[in-house]
Amino acid sequence: MDELFSHLPAFLPGTVWLTGAGPGDPGLLTLLAVKALREADVIVYDALVDDSCLKFAHAGAELEYAGKRGGKPSAKQRDISLRLVDLAKQGKRVLRLKGGDPFVFGRAAAKRR
């Protein structure tokens, strides 16, 4: 199966990838999302990611929950972002896995002022 991923970008140590988990069904993940799940050292995922999508992670991957739910205690976005940077500075391949499309739900688009 690795030949499926050979043409995709390398997930290098010390980097953070922001990836969407789609609508929840693991069959709808992109090849790039599956590659990232298989290679990530740390996966920081949110409340909208279905657990079945996390089964693509390799056995040694660290899974960190960073979900937010209205009315419940949760991490601030700044703290999550700083955590991602810290993990990357440690030389880890860090995957920030968001439910849905991260450019719609994950604030990935550039802000206009």
C-alpha positions in Angstrom: 0.0 0.0 0.0 3.0 2.4 0.5 3.1 2.9 -3.3 -0.2 4.7 -3.0 1.5 7.3 -0.9 4.8 7.6 -2.8 3.7 10.7 -4.8 2.4 12.6 -1.8 4.5 15.2 0.2 6.8 13.9 2.9 5.7 14.3 6.5 9.0 15.5 7.9 10.0 15.5 11.6 9.5 18.9 13.1 6.4 19.8 11.1 2.7 20.3 11.9 0.1 19.2 9.4 -3.5 20.5 9.7 -5.8 17.8 8.2 -9.5 17.3 8.1 -11.2 14.1 9.1 -14.2 14.8 6.9 -17.8 14.0 7.9 -16.8 11.2 10.2 -16.8 8.0 8.1 -13.2 6.7 7.9 -13.9 5.6 4.3 -14.2 9.3 3.3 -10.7 10.2 4.5 -8.3 11.5 1.8 -5.2 9.6 1.0 -3.2 12.4 2.5 -5.1 12.2 5.7 -4.5 8.4 6.0 -0.8 9.0 5.2 -0.6 11.6 8.0 -2.4 9.4 10.5 0.0 6.5 9.7 3.1 8.6 10.0 2.4 11.1 12.8 4.2 10.8 16.1 1.5 12.9 17.8 -2.1 13.3 16.8 -3.9 16.2 18.4 -7.6 15.7 17.6 -10.9 17.5 18.3 -14.3 16.5 19.6 -15.8 16.1 16.1 -13.3 13.4 14.9 -14.8 10.0 15.0 -12.8 7.4 16.9 -12.8 5.0 13.9 -10.6 7.5 12.0 -7.9 7.3 14.7 -7.5 3.6 14.0 -5.3 4.5 11.1 -2.7 5.8 13.5 0.4 3.6 14.0 0.7 1.8 17.3 3.3 4.1 18.8 1.5 7.4 18.0 0.5 9.6 20.9 -3.1 10.7 20.8 -4.0 14.0 22.5 -7.5 15.2 22.8 -8.0 18.9 22.3 -11.7 19.1 21.7 -14.0 22.0 22.5 -17.6 21.6 23.5 -19.9 24.6 24.3 -20.4 25.1 28.1 -17.6 22.6 29.1 -14.0 23.3 30.2 -11.7 23.2 27.2 -8.3 24.3 26.1 -8.0 27.8 24.6 -7.1 27.9 20.9 -3.8 29.7 21.7 -2.8 26.9 24.1 -3.5 24.3 21.5 -1.5 26.2 18.9 1.5 26.6 21.3 1.3 22.9 22.1 1.6 22.0 18.4 4.6 24.3 17.9 6.3 22.8 21.1 5.8 19.3 19.8 7.2 20.2 16.4 10.3 21.8 18.1 10.9 18.5 19.8 11.3 17.0 16.3 8.0 15.2 16.1 5.7 14.9 13.2 2.5 16.5 14.5 -0.9 16.0 13.1 -3.7 18.4 14.1 -6.8 16.4 13.1 -10.0 18.4 12.8 -13.5 17.1 12.2 -14.9 18.3 8.8 -12.9 20.6 6.6 -10.2 22.5 8.7 -10.4 25.5 6.4 -14.0 25.9 7.2 -14.2 24.7 10.8 -10.6 25.0 12.0 -9.9 28.6 11.2 -7.1 27.6 8.8 -7.8 30.5 6.4 -5.9 33.7 6.8 -7.7 36.4 8.7 -8.4 39.6 7.0 -8.1 42.8 8.9 
